[in-house]
Amino acid sequence: MKEKKDVRPSFSHTWVRPFTPSDAVLVEEYRFGDTEVSLYDLPSESEDLYHVLPPEYEIGREKAKVISKVKDSLAEHQVKDMALSDPGQVKEYIRNRGKHLVKRMAEAFDLDLGDDRESEIKELENLAEMLIKYTAGYGVLETLLSDPRVEDIYVDAPSERNRVYVEIEAPEGLREKCRTNIYLSSTDMESILSRFRFESGEPFSEAFPVLEADLPEYDTRITAIGSPLSSDGVALALRRRDPEPWTLPKLIKVGSLTPLAAGLLSFLIDGRSTILVAGSRGAGKTTLLGALMLEFPRSQRILTIEDTRELPSEEMQEIDYNVQSVMIGSSAYKGGLNSNEVLRVSLRLGESAIVMGEVRGEEARTLYEAMRAGTAGSSVMGTIHGNTAQSVYDRVVHDMGISKESFSATDIVMIAGIVRPGGMQKRVRKVTQISEYEDGGFSDLLNFDGELRPTEFLKRDSEKIGEIANSWGLSYSEAVENIKLRAKIREKMVKVAEKKDNEELLGPEWVAKANNKFWNLISKYGAERDYHKIEEEWMNWFEERTMYV
């Protein structure tokens, strides 16, 4: 019986396990580029398997030897007259120089690279790309970063003794978090970290044991923790930004939000509410915050404040939203002002809705002071850690030292939760609470009981809904009808998108169009307060506009 062994080519120190456990059940196979991924259920274990064999691990010993020799040669003869601060230029140099060296080395080893000139050129280009991956790239991690279904990557210390883990867009019956068949070596980990340091310009050492940086090529944020914070070596987390912003209709489609919750949130944002989106790490706080931003009209000036680029500011600018981004924090801003001073200056940029990536520390106190004084803008939103509305209050008031009086500027706390239906290991992200703060306490507008349900408080007693209704000249019951109509609109968008199998209809552009049409109809029929007419005309408009999409 053939012995099962982990494998690696000579130019990589990272081992990959090509075989699977005997009881593994194949759930799905898919490809991206030249790479095939197999997803397995492991019945005897509490986790699932993401199985991949990078193409460069299957090229054969002779070709691997050529790449290894060329890699060593490039390391010995580093070019000195090149702008090494430009990663693209480094890769282009290695691509051109590498093809020349690979050809020469293959000839020296009497290695045939193709049957004709065309196939030889193609193979040279293929080997040169593998060379780039293991000299100026991220090695095996690049395979995971290139998979569009991989959302997060985790490497625990010590890396050579722990499998790499990924969170993926999982099919039915599979958990989102999977172990892989990859064991990242400490040598390759150090090489990858050197690349991160080089491209980010950030220090990483015992004096600076935390490295946070962006990988623009993969739209990914990395966080590395080393000694003395991590005694067993370097731990690494890579979090992928979504390629397209999430919207409230998209969140309805995946079951994270109910149509009524989406309608309520749209109403509250339209009414210039202050909203905190809370939850644990990985619960989808920033995703929700980005979706809420798209409920502003395009004419609304929006000021985003964050230390890591996670909010969809650029994507919104591309479809004519009026968004101004301000980056604060050491990794984003290296000027003479600290992050709190940057925030104070930002608040003087004029009337804006303010969206804060994460509410914390000194900046939180500055923001709440401005909110209480009425100088913080037309609407304020942000994310914060906390699993219930009350825990958010405790964190802001007791941990951050913000007064109870200042906290009263908060209108709504929304909780993003991670639910395990029936106690299963599979995790589902859902909004589990939307609560209003008034008179020193919280009252739920929607709460979670198997699903997100409206409360009696929402139907007749909400101070915030009543306040918005008064400012719009509506009765409370008319405000509730307004919320229900917004819910029906988003539900209709989801149904049409599913019927046409076209998720583009749930994207930012269509959300902006749908909201604009709604506001135009409100202006047209507002005096009559005839929501039936508005609903009928909006539904007809949407059917016509999407007929041939």
C-alpha positions as CSV (number, residue, x, y, z in Angstrom):
1,M,0.0,0.0,0.0
2,K,1.4,3.4,-1.0
3,E,2.4,5.6,1.9
4,K,0.4,8.8,2.2
5,K,2.7,11.8,2.6
6,D,2.5,15.6,2.7
7,V,4.1,17.2,-0.4
8,R,5.9,20.4,-1.3
9,P,8.0,21.5,-4.3
10,S,11.7,22.4,-3.7
11,F,11.0,26.1,-4.0
12,S,8.4,26.1,-1.2
13,H,8.8,25.2,2.4
14,T,5.1,24.9,3.0
15,W,3.6,21.3,3.2
16,V,0.3,20.5,1.6
17,R,-1.7,17.3,2.4
18,P,-2.9,15.8,-0.9
19,F,-5.1,13.1,0.6
20,T,-8.3,13.3,2.6
21,P,-9.5,11.5,5.7
22,S,-11.1,8.1,5.0
23,D,-14.6,9.2,6.1
24,A,-14.6,12.6,4.2
25,V,-17.7,13.2,2.1
26,L,-17.4,15.3,-1.0
27,V,-19.9,18.2,-0.9
28,E,-18.8,20.3,-3.8
29,E,-16.0,20.8,-6.3
30,Y,-15.2,24.1,-8.1
31,R,-12.4,25.8,-10.0
32,F,-10.9,29.2,-10.2
33,G,-8.2,29.8,-12.8
34,D,-6.0,26.7,-13.0
35,T,-6.9,25.6,-9.4
36,E,-9.4,23.1,-8.3
37,V,-11.0,23.2,-4.8
38,S,-12.9,20.3,-3.1
39,L,-15.1,20.9,-0.1
40,Y,-15.6,18.0,2.2
41,D,-17.9,17.2,5.2
42,L,-16.0,15.4,7.9
43,P,-18.7,13.4,9.8
44,S,-16.4,12.3,12.6
45,E,-15.2,15.8,13.3
46,S,-16.7,19.2,14.2
47,E,-15.2,21.0,11.2
48,D,-15.2,20.7,7.5
49,L,-12.3,20.5,5.0
50,Y,-11.3,23.0,2.2
51,H,-8.9,20.9,0.1
52,V,-6.7,22.4,-2.5
53,L,-3.5,21.4,-4.4
54,P,-1.9,24.5,-5.9
55,P,-0.9,23.9,-9.6
56,E,2.7,24.6,-8.8
57,Y,2.7,21.6,-6.5
58,E,2.0,19.3,-9.4
59,I,4.5,20.5,-12.0
60,G,7.0,17.7,-11.4
61,R,10.4,17.5,-9.8
62,E,12.5,18.8,-12.8
63,K,10.5,21.9,-13.4
64,A,10.3,22.6,-9.6
65,K,14.1,22.3,-9.6
66,V,14.4,24.9,-12.3
67,I,12.2,27.4,-10.4
68,S,14.2,26.7,-7.2
69,K,17.5,27.4,-9.0
70,V,16.2,30.6,-10.6
71,K,14.8,31.7,-7.3
72,D,18.2,31.3,-5.6
73,S,19.9,33.1,-8.5
74,L,17.6,36.1,-8.2
75,A,18.2,36.2,-4.5
76,E,22.0,36.3,-5.1
77,H,21.9,39.0,-7.8
78,Q,19.4,41.5,-6.6
79,V,19.0,44.5,-8.9
80,K,20.2,47.7,-7.4
81,D,19.0,50.5,-9.8
82,M,15.3,49.7,-9.5
83,A,12.6,51.5,-7.4
84,L,12.0,48.6,-5.1
85,S,9.3,50.5,-3.3
86,D,7.1,49.7,-6.3
87,P,5.8,46.1,-6.0
88,G,4.5,46.1,-9.5
89,Q,7.9,47.0,-10.9
90,V,9.5,44.3,-8.8
91,K,7.1,41.7,-10.2
92,E,7.6,42.9,-13.8
93,Y,11.4,42.7,-13.4
94,I,11.1,39.1,-12.0
95,R,8.7,38.2,-14.8
96,N,11.1,39.4,-17.6
97,R,14.3,38.3,-15.9
98,G,12.8,35.1,-14.7
99,K,11.6,33.9,-18.2
100,H,15.2,34.4,-19.5
101,L,16.7,32.5,-16.5
102,V,14.1,29.7,-16.6
103,K,14.8,29.1,-20.3
104,R,18.5,29.0,-19.8
105,M,18.2,26.7,-16.7
106,A,15.9,24.4,-18.6
107,E,18.3,24.1,-21.4
108,A,21.1,23.3,-19.0
109,F,19.0,20.5,-17.5
110,D,18.0,19.3,-21.0
111,L,14.3,19.9,-20.0
112,D,11.7,20.1,-22.7
113,L,9.2,23.0,-22.1
114,G,7.0,22.3,-25.1
115,D,6.5,20.6,-28.4
116,D,6.6,23.9,-30.4
117,R,7.5,27.5,-30.0
118,E,4.0,28.5,-28.9
119,S,3.7,25.9,-26.2
120,E,7.2,26.7,-25.0
121,I,6.4,30.4,-24.6
122,K,3.2,29.5,-22.8
123,E,5.1,27.2,-20.4
124,L,7.8,29.8,-19.8
125,E,5.1,32.4,-18.9
126,N,3.5,29.9,-16.6
127,L,6.7,29.0,-14.7
128,A,7.6,32.8,-14.5
129,E,4.3,33.4,-12.7
130,M,5.0,30.6,-10.3
131,L,8.4,32.2,-9.7
132,I,6.8,35.6,-9.0
133,K,4.4,34.0,-6.5
134,Y,7.3,32.6,-4.4
135,T,9.7,35.6,-4.7
136,A,7.6,38.8,-4.9
137,G,4.2,37.3,-3.9
138,Y,2.6,35.6,-0.9
139,G,3.4,31.9,-1.8
140,V,0.7,29.4,-1.0
141,L,-1.4,32.1,0.7
142,E,-1.8,33.7,-2.8
143,T,-3.8,30.6,-3.9
144,L,-6.3,31.2,-1.1
145,L,-6.4,35.0,-1.7
146,S,-7.2,34.3,-5.4
147,D,-10.2,32.2,-4.6
148,P,-13.3,34.5,-4.8
149,R,-15.2,32.3,-2.3
150,V,-12.6,32.7,0.4
151,E,-13.6,35.5,2.8
152,D,-11.1,35.2,5.7
153,I,-7.8,33.4,6.2
154,Y,-6.4,32.5,9.6
155,V,-2.9,31.2,10.5
156,D,-2.3,30.4,14.2
157,A,1.1,30.1,15.8
158,P,3.2,28.1,15.5
159,S,2.2,28.1,11.8
160,E,4.0,24.9,10.8
161,R,2.1,22.9,13.4
162,N,-1.3,24.4,12.7
163,R,-3.4,24.1,9.6
164,V,-4.4,27.3,7.8
165,Y,-8.1,28.0,8.3
166,V,-10.5,29.8,5.9
167,E,-14.0,31.2,6.1
168,I,-15.8,30.7,2.8
169,E,-19.0,31.3,1.0
170,A,-20.3,27.9,2.0
171,P,-22.8,25.7,0.2
172,E,-25.8,24.2,2.0
173,G,-24.7,21.6,4.5
174,L,-21.2,22.9,5.1
175,R,-19.9,25.2,7.7
176,E,-18.4,28.6,6.8
177,K,-15.2,28.0,8.7
178,C,-13.1,25.2,7.3
179,R,-9.7,23.8,8.0
180,T,-7.4,23.5,4.9
181,N,-4.8,20.9,4.0
182,I,-2.1,23.6,4.2
183,Y,0.6,23.9,6.9
184,L,2.4,27.2,6.4
185,S,6.1,26.8,7.3
186,S,7.8,29.4,9.6
187,T,10.3,30.1,6.8
188,D,7.5,31.0,4.3
189,M,5.7,32.9,7.1
190,E,8.7,35.1,7.6
191,S,9.0,35.6,3.8
192,I,5.4,36.6,3.6
193,L,5.8,39.0,6.5
194,S,8.8,40.6,4.9
195,R,6.6,41.2,1.8
196,F,3.8,42.7,4.0
197,R,6.4,45.0,5.7
198,F,7.9,46.0,2.4
199,E,4.6,46.8,0.7
200,S,3.0,48.6,3.7
201,G,6.0,50.5,5.0
202,E,4.9,49.5,8.5
203,P,7.4,48.2,11.1
204,F,7.0,44.7,12.6
205,S,9.3,43.6,15.4
206,E,9.3,42.9,19.2
207,A,9.1,46.7,19.7
208,F,6.2,46.8,17.2
209,P,4.5,43.4,17.6
210,V,1.3,44.3,15.7
211,L,1.2,44.9,11.9
212,E,-2.0,46.1,10.2
213,A,-2.0,46.8,6.5
214,D,-4.0,46.6,3.3
215,L,-3.4,44.4,0.3
216,P,-5.0,46.4,-2.4
217,E,-4.4,43.8,-5.1
218,Y,-6.7,41.4,-3.2
219,D,-8.9,44.0,-1.5
220,T,-7.8,42.4,1.8
221,R,-6.8,43.7,5.3
222,I,-4.1,41.8,7.1
223,T,-3.4,41.7,10.9
224,A,-0.2,40.1,12.2
225,I,0.7,39.5,15.8
226,G,4.2,38.5,16.9
227,S,6.4,38.2,20.0
228,P,6.0,39.1,22.8
229,L,2.2,39.2,22.3
230,S,2.3,35.8,20.7
231,S,4.8,33.5,22.4
232,D,4.6,30.7,19.8
233,G,5.5,32.8,16.8
234,V,3.5,34.9,14.4
235,A,-0.3,34.6,14.0
236,L,-2.0,36.0,11.0
237,A,-5.5,37.0,9.9
238,L,-6.5,38.2,6.5
239,R,-10.0,39.6,6.0
240,R,-11.4,40.1,2.5
241,R,-13.5,43.1,1.7
242,D,-16.7,42.3,-0.3
243,P,-16.1,43.0,-4.0
244,E,-19.4,44.9,-4.1
245,P,-21.2,46.7,-1.3
246,W,-23.9,44.8,0.5
247,T,-27.4,46.4,0.4
248,L,-30.5,45.9,2.6
249,P,-32.2,43.9,-0.2
250,K,-29.2,41.6,-0.4
251,L,-29.3,41.1,3.3
252,I,-33.0,40.2,3.0
253,K,-32.1,37.7,0.3
254,V,-29.5,35.8,2.5
255,G,-31.8,35.9,5.5
256,S,-29.8,38.3,7.7
257,L,-32.6,40.8,7.7
258,T,-36.4,40.8,7.4
259,P,-38.2,43.1,4.9
260,L,-39.8,45.0,7.9
261,A,-36.5,45.5,9.6
262,A,-35.1,46.9,6.3
263,G,-38.1,49.2,5.9
264,L,-37.7,50.4,9.5
265,L,-34.0,51.1,9.1
266,S,-34.6,53.0,5.8
267,F,-37.2,55.1,7.6
268,L,-34.9,55.9,10.5
269,I,-32.0,56.9,8.3
270,D,-34.4,59.1,6.2
271,G,-35.4,60.6,9.5
272,R,-31.8,61.5,10.4
273,S,-31.4,59.1,13.3
274,T,-28.3,58.3,15.2
275,I,-27.6,54.5,14.9
276,L,-25.0,52.3,16.5
277,V,-24.5,48.9,14.9
278,A,-23.2,46.5,17.5
279,G,-22.1,42.8,17.6
280,S,-19.2,40.5,18.1
281,R,-16.2,40.2,15.8
282,G,-17.3,38.6,12.5
283,A,-21.0,39.3,13.0
284,G,-21.2,41.6,10.0
285,K,-21.3,45.0,11.7
286,T,-19.4,46.8,8.9
287,T,-21.4,45.0,6.3
288,L,-24.6,46.3,7.8
289,L,-23.2,49.8,8.2
290,G,-22.2,49.9,4.6
291,A,-25.7,48.8,3.6
292,L,-27.2,51.5,5.7
293,M,-25.1,54.1,4.0
294,L,-26.8,53.3,0.7
295,E,-30.1,54.4,2.2
296,F,-29.0,58.0,2.1
297,P,-30.1,60.0,-0.9
298,R,-27.3,60.7,-3.4
299,S,-27.6,64.4,-2.6
300,Q,-26.8,63.8,1.0
301,R,-23.2,64.7,1.9
302,I,-21.7,61.7,3.8
303,L,-18.5,61.9,5.8
304,T,-16.9,58.5,6.6
305,I,-14.3,58.3,9.3
306,E,-12.2,55.1,9.7
307,D,-8.7,53.9,10.4
308,T,-9.0,50.9,8.0
309,R,-10.7,51.2,4.6
310,E,-13.7,49.0,5.0
311,L,-16.7,51.2,4.2
312,P,-17.9,51.3,0.5
313,S,-16.9,55.0,0.0
314,E,-15.2,54.6,-3.3
315,E,-17.9,52.3,-4.7
316,M,-20.5,54.8,-3.7
317,Q,-18.6,57.7,-5.3
318,E,-18.5,55.7,-8.6
319,I,-22.3,55.8,-8.7
320,D,-22.6,59.5,-7.8
321,Y,-23.0,59.4,-4.1
322,N,-21.6,62.5,-2.3
323,V,-19.0,60.8,0.0
324,Q,-15.9,62.2,1.6
325,S,-13.6,59.8,3.4
326,V,-11.3,60.7,6.2
327,M,-8.7,58.2,7.4
328,I,-7.4,58.3,11.0
329,G,-5.1,56.2,13.1
330,S,-1.4,55.4,12.9
331,S,-1.6,53.1,9.9
332,A,-3.6,55.5,7.8
333,Y,-2.3,58.9,8.8
334,K,1.2,59.8,9.7
335,G,0.9,63.6,9.9
336,G,1.3,65.8,12.9
337,L,-2.3,65.4,14.2
338,N,-3.5,62.5,16.3
339,S,-6.7,60.7,15.4
340,N,-8.8,62.7,17.8
341,E,-7.6,66.0,16.3
342,V,-8.2,64.7,12.8
343,L,-11.8,63.9,13.9
344,R,-12.3,67.4,15.3
345,V,-11.1,69.0,12.1
346,S,-13.4,66.6,10.1
347,L,-16.4,67.7,12.1
348,R,-15.8,71.2,10.8
349,L,-16.0,70.2,7.2
350,G,-19.6,71.2,7.0
351,E,-23.1,69.7,7.2
352,S,-22.8,66.0,6.6
353,A,-24.1,62.6,7.7
354,I,-21.3,61.1,9.7
355,V,-20.4,57.4,9.4
356,M,-17.7,56.2,11.8
357,G,-16.1,52.9,11.1
358,E,-15.7,52.1,14.8
359,V,-16.8,54.1,17.8
360,R,-14.0,54.0,20.4
361,G,-11.7,55.8,22.7
362,E,-11.1,59.6,22.7
363,E,-12.7,59.9,19.2
364,A,-16.0,58.6,20.7
365,R,-16.0,61.3,23.4
366,T,-15.4,64.0,20.8
367,L,-18.2,62.6,18.6
368,Y,-20.7,62.4,21.4
369,E,-19.9,66.0,22.5
370,A,-20.6,67.1,18.9
371,M,-23.8,65.1,18.7
372,R,-25.1,66.6,22.0
373,A,-24.2,70.1,20.9
374,G,-25.9,69.5,17.5
375,T,-22.7,70.1,15.5
376,A,-22.1,66.5,14.5
377,G,-24.1,66.6,11.3
378,S,-27.5,65.5,10.1
379,S,-27.2,61.9,11.0
380,V,-24.6,59.8,12.8
381,M,-23.9,56.1,12.4
382,G,-21.1,53.8,13.6
383,T,-20.1,50.3,14.7
384,I,-19.2,49.3,18.2
385,H,-18.5,46.0,20.0
386,G,-21.4,44.6,22.2
387,N,-23.9,41.8,22.0
388,T,-27.0,43.6,23.4
389,A,-28.2,47.1,23.5
390,Q,-27.5,47.3,27.3
391,S,-24.0,46.0,26.8
392,V,-23.4,48.8,24.3
393,Y,-24.6,51.4,26.9
394,D,-22.3,49.9,29.5
395,R,-19.3,50.0,27.1
396,V,-19.9,53.6,26.1
397,V,-20.8,55.0,29.5
398,H,-18.7,52.9,31.9
399,D,-15.7,51.9,29.7
400,M,-15.4,54.9,27.5
401,G,-16.3,57.4,30.1
402,I,-19.1,59.1,28.1
403,S,-21.8,60.7,30.3
404,K,-25.3,59.3,30.4
405,E,-26.5,62.7,29.1
406,S,-24.3,62.5,26.1
407,F,-25.3,58.9,25.4
408,S,-28.9,60.1,25.1
409,A,-27.9,61.4,21.7
410,T,-28.1,57.8,20.6
411,D,-31.5,57.0,19.0
412,I,-31.1,53.3,17.9
413,V,-28.9,50.4,18.8
414,M,-29.0,47.5,16.3
415,I,-27.4,44.1,17.1
416,A,-25.7,42.0,14.5
417,G,-25.7,38.4,15.9
418,I,-24.3,35.0,14.9
419,V,-27.1,32.4,15.2
420,R,-26.6,28.6,15.2
421,P,-30.1,27.2,14.2
422,G,-31.0,24.2,16.3
423,G,-27.5,24.3,18.0
424,M,-25.8,23.3,14.7
425,Q,-22.2,24.2,14.1
426,K,-23.2,26.2,11.0
427,R,-23.3,29.9,11.9
428,V,-25.8,32.3,10.3
429,R,-25.4,36.1,10.6
430,K,-28.7,37.8,11.5
431,V,-29.9,41.1,13.0
432,T,-31.2,40.0,16.4
433,Q,-32.3,43.3,17.9
434,I,-33.3,46.8,16.9
435,S,-33.8,48.9,20.1
436,E,-34.6,52.5,20.8
437,Y,-33.0,54.5,23.6
438,E,-35.2,56.9,25.5
439,D,-35.7,58.1,29.1
440,G,-32.6,56.3,30.3
441,G,-33.6,52.9,29.0
442,F,-34.0,50.7,26.0
443,S,-37.2,49.5,24.3
444,D,-37.1,46.9,21.5
445,L,-38.7,47.8,18.2
446,L,-37.8,44.4,16.8
447,N,-36.5,41.5,18.7
448,F,-35.3,37.9,17.9
449,D,-37.5,34.9,18.7
450,G,-36.4,32.4,16.1
451,E,-36.8,35.3,13.7
452,L,-36.8,39.0,14.0
453,R,-40.3,40.1,15.0
454,P,-42.0,43.5,15.6
455,T,-43.0,44.5,19.1
456,E,-46.1,46.4,20.3
457,F,-43.7,49.2,21.1
458,L,-43.0,49.6,17.3
459,K,-46.6,49.6,16.4
460,R,-47.7,52.5,18.6
461,D,-45.2,53.8,21.2
462,S,-41.9,54.6,19.7
463,E,-40.7,58.1,20.6
464,K,-38.3,58.2,17.6
465,I,-40.9,57.1,15.1
466,G,-43.3,59.7,16.5
467,E,-40.6,62.4,16.4
468,I,-39.9,61.7,12.7
469,A,-43.7,61.5,11.9
470,N,-44.2,64.9,13.5
471,S,-41.3,66.5,11.6
472,W,-42.8,65.1,8.3
473,G,-46.4,66.1,9.2
474,L,-47.6,62.5,9.5
475,S,-49.6,60.7,12.2
476,Y,-48.0,57.8,13.9
477,S,-50.2,55.3,12.0
478,E,-49.1,57.0,8.7
479,A,-45.5,56.7,9.7
480,V,-46.0,52.9,10.3
481,E,-47.6,52.7,6.8
482,N,-44.5,54.4,5.4
483,I,-42.3,51.8,7.1
484,K,-44.4,49.0,5.7
485,L,-44.3,50.4,2.2
486,R,-40.5,50.6,2.3
487,A,-40.5,47.0,3.5
488,K,-42.7,45.9,0.5
489,I,-40.5,47.7,-1.9
490,R,-37.4,45.8,-0.7
491,E,-39.3,42.5,-0.6
492,K,-40.4,43.1,-4.2
493,M,-36.8,43.8,-5.3
494,V,-35.7,40.5,-3.8
495,K,-38.5,38.5,-5.4
496,V,-37.8,39.9,-8.9
497,A,-34.1,39.4,-8.5
498,E,-34.7,35.7,-7.6
499,K,-37.2,35.2,-10.4
500,K,-34.7,36.6,-12.9
501,D,-31.7,35.0,-11.2
502,N,-30.1,38.4,-11.4
503,E,-28.5,39.6,-8.2
504,E,-27.4,42.9,-9.9
505,L,-31.0,44.1,-9.2
506,L,-30.1,44.1,-5.5
507,G,-26.9,46.0,-6.0
508,P,-26.1,49.7,-5.0
509,E,-27.1,51.2,-8.4
510,W,-30.6,49.6,-8.3
511,V,-31.1,50.5,-4.6
512,A,-30.3,54.1,-5.4
513,K,-32.8,54.1,-8.3
514,A,-35.5,52.4,-6.2
515,N,-35.1,54.9,-3.4
516,N,-35.1,57.9,-5.8
517,K,-38.4,56.7,-7.3
518,F,-39.9,56.2,-3.9
519,W,-39.0,59.8,-2.9
520,N,-40.3,61.2,-6.1
521,L,-43.6,59.4,-5.6
522,I,-43.7,60.7,-2.0
523,S,-43.3,64.2,-3.3
524,K,-46.0,63.6,-5.9
525,Y,-48.6,62.0,-3.6
526,G,-47.4,63.2,-0.2
527,A,-50.2,65.7,0.4
528,E,-52.8,62.9,-0.2
529,R,-50.9,60.4,2.0
530,D,-52.1,57.7,-0.3
531,Y,-49.6,54.9,0.2
532,H,-51.7,52.5,-2.0
533,K,-51.2,54.8,-5.0
534,I,-47.5,55.1,-4.2
535,E,-47.1,51.4,-3.9
536,E,-49.0,50.6,-7.1
537,E,-47.0,53.2,-9.1
538,W,-43.7,52.1,-7.7
539,M,-44.4,48.4,-8.4
540,N,-45.4,49.2,-12.0
541,W,-42.3,51.3,-12.5
542,F,-40.0,48.5,-11.2
543,E,-41.7,45.8,-13.3
544,E,-41.2,48.0,-16.4
545,R,-37.6,48.9,-15.7
546,T,-36.6,45.4,-15.0
547,M,-38.6,43.7,-17.8
548,Y,-35.6,43.2,-20.1
549,V,-32.8,43.1,-17.5
